[in-house]
Amino acid sequence: MSSIRNVIFDLGGVLVDIDIERCRSAFRALGMPEVAQIIDASHPAEMLGQLERGDIPVHEACEAMRRLSGRPEITDEQIAAAYGAFIVDVPVAKLRMIDDLRRQGVRTYVLSNNNPMPMQVIRRMFAADGHPMEHYFDRIYLSYELRELKPSAAIFDKMIADSGMRPEESLFIDDSERNLATARELGFGVYCPAPGEEFAHLFSAGSAELFE
C-alpha cells in the first residue's frame, strides 16, 4: 500500500450491494413492465443514459417512463422509489474499511455512473455507521454532475483535474471491465471485485501485486 495514495471506488456492485431484479419487480408492480424491460445497470437505455449523464432532469425522465408505459397517473415519487429498489445495502464493514484507509492517510473518492433517484437511497444507507456519506470521501464524483459517463476517458480526466491525483499513485475499484479498461489505459491501478466480495485484503501488506 505504500505507493497507493488514492483509492477510487465505484458505488453499485462495489461499495453498495445491488439487486437489479428488485428494481424491475418494483416497476412491474407499478404496472410499468415496459420500464422494467429497459433497466440494465451495465448498458442503460438511451433515456436512462441521458439521466445519468445529466442531460435531462429527473422529472423529464419520469415523464418519458410514463409515456413508455402508458401510465400517466404514476408520480415522480413512485418512480423514484421503484428505481431505488435495486439498492440493497451499504455494508458497515466497508464503511469501516474506508475509515481505516483514511486514518492511514489514503485519500478516498467515489466515481460513479448514477442519477439523483438512487443517490437519495444510497446517501441514507451510508449513514448506517453514524456518519454522512461525505465523511468517507475527499470528493464524490457522480456522472450526472460531471455530465460525463464511464467508460469515457473524459470523466476520469475531470476527476484527475479536480482532485490533483496522479493515476500512477491511485487504485480504481469497479465491477465493469469496460470502466477498468479506460482506467488502466490512463495509468491507474485497477481491481474488479467479484459480486459481494469483501475486498479489504487489497489493503493488507504485500497486496500491491493484485492491481499492478
BELVENSUL-V18515 format. One record per residue. N is the residue number from 1. RES is the residue in one small letter. SS is DSSP state (A for helix, B for strand, O for the rest). PSI is psi in whole degrees, -180 to 180 (999 if undefined). BURIAL is b if it has 24 or more other ideal C-beta (glycine too) atoms within 12 Angstrom, else e. Layout:
BEGIN
N|RES|SS|PSI|BURIAL + N|RES|SS|PSI|BURIAL
END
This chain:
BEGIN
1|m|O|-8|b + 2|s|O|-29|e + 3|s|O|-7|e + 4|i|O|113|b + 5|r|O|-18|b + 6|n|B|138|b + 7|v|B|126|b + 8|i|B|124|b + 9|f|B|137|b + 10|d|O|166|b + 11|l|O|-79|b + 12|g|B|125|b + 13|g|O|-5|b + 14|v|O|-71|b + 15|l|O|-25|b + 16|v|B|124|b + 17|d|B|132|b + 18|i|B|158|b + 19|d|O|96|e + 20|i|A|-32|b + 21|e|A|-30|e + 22|r|A|-38|b + 23|c|A|-47|b + 24|r|A|-42|b + 25|s|A|-38|e + 26|a|A|-39|b + 27|f|A|-37|b + 28|r|A|-38|e + 29|a|A|-28|e + 30|l|O|-3|b + 31|g|O|31|e + 32|m|O|58|b + 33|p|A|-27|e + 34|e|A|-35|e + 35|v|A|-41|b + 36|a|A|-36|b + 37|q|A|-23|e + 38|i|A|2|b + 39|i|O|114|b + 40|d|O|112|e + 41|a|O|-32|b + 42|s|O|-33|e + 43|h|O|75|e + 44|p|O|146|b + 45|a|O|159|e + 46|e|A|-43|e + 47|m|A|-40|b + 48|l|A|-35|b + 49|g|A|-40|b + 50|q|A|-38|e + 51|l|A|-45|b + 52|e|A|-28|b + 53|r|O|-5|b + 54|g|O|16|b + 55|d|O|-27|e + 56|i|O|149|e + 57|p|O|168|e + 58|v|A|-44|b + 59|h|A|-40|e + 60|e|A|-39|e + 61|a|A|-40|b + 62|c|A|-40|b + 63|e|A|-42|e + 64|a|A|-38|b + 65|m|A|-38|b + 66|r|A|-41|b + 67|r|A|-42|e + 68|l|A|-38|b + 69|s|A|-7|b + 70|g|O|34|e + 71|r|O|75|b + 72|p|O|-17|e + 73|e|O|-12|e + 74|i|O|130|b + 75|t|O|162|e + 76|d|A|-39|e + 77|e|A|-39|e + 78|q|A|-41|b + 79|i|A|-43|b + 80|a|A|-40|b + 81|a|A|-41|b + 82|a|A|-41|b + 83|y|A|-40|b + 84|g|A|-4|b + 85|a|A|-18|b + 86|f|A|-12|b + 87|i|B|117|b + 88|v|B|-49|b + 89|d|B|156|e + 90|v|O|102|b + 91|p|O|132|e + 92|v|A|-33|e + 93|a|A|-35|e + 94|k|A|-34|b + 95|l|A|-42|b + 96|r|A|-32|e + 97|m|A|-43|b + 98|i|A|-42|b + 99|d|A|-42|e + 100|d|A|-43|e + 101|l|A|-44|b + 102|r|A|-35|e + 103|r|A|-27|e + 104|q|O|-1|e + 105|g|O|8|e + 106|v|O|135|b + 107|r|B|136|b + 108|t|B|145|b + 109|y|B|162|b + 110|v|B|138|b + 111|l|B|109|b + 112|s|B|135|b + 113|n|O|120|b + 114|n|O|176|b + 115|n|O|168|b + 116|p|A|-24|b + 117|m|A|-57|b + 118|p|A|-26|b + 119|m|A|-30|b + 120|q|A|-43|e + 121|v|A|-45|b + 122|i|A|-45|b + 123|r|A|-38|b + 124|r|A|-42|e + 125|m|A|-29|b + 126|f|A|-17|b + 127|a|A|8|e + 128|a|A|-27|b + 129|d|A|17|e + 130|g|O|8|e + 131|h|O|149|e + 132|p|O|163|e + 133|m|A|-39|b + 134|e|A|-20|e + 135|h|A|-30|e + 136|y|A|-10|b + 137|f|O|146|b + 138|d|O|-40|b + 139|r|B|151|b + 140|i|B|114|b + 141|y|B|116|b + 142|l|B|139|b + 143|s|A|-41|b + 144|y|A|-19|b + 145|e|A|-35|b + 146|l|A|-13|b + 147|r|O|34|e + 148|e|O|156|b + 149|l|O|140|b + 150|k|O|144|b + 151|p|O|18|b + 152|s|O|137|b + 153|a|A|-23|e + 154|a|A|-37|e + 155|i|A|-36|b + 156|f|A|-41|b + 157|d|A|-40|e + 158|k|A|-40|e + 159|m|A|-45|b + 160|i|A|-45|b + 161|a|A|-40|e + 162|d|A|-40|e + 163|s|A|-26|b + 164|g|O|8|e + 165|m|O|154|b + 166|r|O|123|e + 167|p|A|-38|b + 168|e|A|-12|e + 169|e|A|17|b + 170|s|B|143|b + 171|l|B|127|b + 172|f|B|124|b + 173|i|B|119|b + 174|d|O|152|b + 175|d|O|10|b + 176|s|O|123|b + 177|e|A|-31|e + 178|r|A|-42|e + 179|n|A|-39|b + 180|l|A|-36|b + 181|a|A|-43|e + 182|t|A|-46|b + 183|a|A|-42|b + 184|r|A|-42|b + 185|e|A|-30|e + 186|l|O|-3|b + 187|g|O|4|e + 188|f|O|147|b + 189|g|B|146|b + 190|v|B|156|b + 191|y|B|137|b + 192|c|O|106|b + 193|p|O|149|b + 194|a|O|158|e + 195|p|O|127|e + 196|g|O|5|e + 197|e|O|136|e + 198|e|O|114|e + 199|f|O|28|b + 200|a|A|-22|e + 201|h|A|-22|e + 202|l|A|-28|b + 203|f|A|14|b + 204|s|O|165|e + 205|a|O|138|e + 206|g|O|12|e + 207|s|O|-4|e + 208|a|A|-30|e + 209|e|A|-15|e + 210|l|A|-28|e + 211|f|O|14|b + 212|e|O|999|e
END
